[in-house]
Amino acid sequence: MSVDDHAIERLKVWFELEYDELKAEWKSNEYSKLSDCPSFKSTTAYRESLNVLIKACYLPDYVDEFKIRPLKKMIDEDLLWENFSTRRD
């Protein structure tokens, strides 16, 4: 594991914390757009930073596999899974 891998892993922790906050804000239905959520800017900054490090660390053939997807897609998918799992319970 190279230094870049360590930096990516450390930054992912902070991204995930901020992402969870963003998702909670979005689920509250207080905001009409995801970008209106208070934690949107910081979550986006972490995502963009991670993707820069990922592009620098991994071979081009593997970058897409490790890149952080757009926030809206991540949240939509997470909420879909959450709704699916609550229906099954």
C-alpha positions as CSV (number, residue, x, y, z in Angstrom):
1,M,0.0,0.0,0.0
2,S,1.5,3.3,-1.0
3,V,1.2,6.7,0.8
4,D,-1.5,7.7,-1.6
5,D,-3.6,4.7,-0.5
6,H,-3.2,5.8,3.1
7,A,-4.3,9.4,2.3
8,I,-7.3,8.1,0.4
9,E,-8.4,5.8,3.2
10,R,-8.0,8.6,5.8
11,L,-10.0,11.1,3.7
12,K,-12.7,8.5,3.0
13,V,-13.5,8.4,6.8
14,W,-14.2,12.1,6.8
15,F,-16.1,11.9,3.5
16,E,-18.3,9.1,4.9
17,L,-19.1,11.1,8.0
18,E,-20.0,14.2,6.0
19,Y,-22.0,12.0,3.4
20,D,-24.1,10.5,6.3
21,E,-24.9,14.1,7.4
22,L,-25.8,15.1,3.9
23,K,-28.1,12.1,3.5
24,A,-29.8,12.8,6.8
25,E,-30.4,16.4,5.7
26,W,-31.8,15.3,2.4
27,K,-34.1,12.8,4.1
28,S,-35.5,15.5,6.3
29,N,-37.3,17.0,3.3
30,E,-36.3,20.5,4.4
31,Y,-34.5,21.2,1.2
32,S,-35.7,21.4,-2.3
33,K,-32.3,20.7,-3.9
34,L,-29.5,18.6,-2.7
35,S,-27.2,21.5,-3.1
36,D,-29.3,23.5,-0.6
37,C,-28.3,21.1,2.2
38,P,-25.8,22.7,4.6
39,S,-23.2,19.9,4.3
40,F,-23.4,19.7,0.5
41,K,-20.3,21.9,-0.2
42,S,-18.1,20.0,2.2
43,T,-19.2,16.6,1.1
44,T,-18.6,17.7,-2.5
45,A,-15.1,18.9,-1.6
46,Y,-14.2,15.6,0.0
47,R,-15.6,13.7,-3.0
48,E,-13.7,15.8,-5.5
49,S,-10.5,15.5,-3.4
50,L,-10.8,11.8,-3.2
51,N,-11.3,11.5,-6.9
52,V,-8.1,13.6,-7.6
53,L,-6.1,11.3,-5.3
54,I,-7.7,8.2,-6.9
55,K,-6.7,9.4,-10.3
56,A,-3.2,10.0,-9.2
57,C,-2.8,6.7,-7.3
58,Y,-4.4,4.1,-9.6
59,L,-3.7,3.0,-13.1
60,P,-6.1,4.5,-15.7
61,D,-7.7,1.1,-16.3
62,Y,-8.8,1.0,-12.6
63,V,-9.7,4.6,-11.9
64,D,-13.4,4.2,-12.7
65,E,-13.7,1.3,-10.4
66,F,-12.5,3.3,-7.4
67,K,-13.9,6.8,-8.1
68,I,-16.6,8.2,-5.8
69,R,-19.8,8.4,-7.7
70,P,-21.9,11.6,-7.9
71,L,-23.6,12.4,-4.6
72,K,-27.1,12.4,-6.0
73,K,-26.6,8.9,-7.4
74,M,-25.2,7.6,-4.2
75,I,-28.1,9.1,-2.1
76,D,-30.8,7.9,-4.5
77,E,-29.3,4.4,-4.5
78,D,-29.0,4.3,-0.7
79,L,-32.5,5.5,-0.2
80,L,-33.8,2.9,-2.7
81,W,-32.1,0.2,-0.7
82,E,-33.3,1.6,2.6
83,N,-36.9,1.6,1.3
84,F,-36.5,-1.9,-0.1
85,S,-35.2,-3.3,3.2
86,T,-37.9,-1.6,5.3
87,R,-40.6,-3.2,3.1
88,R,-39.2,-6.6,3.6
89,D,-39.1,-6.2,7.5
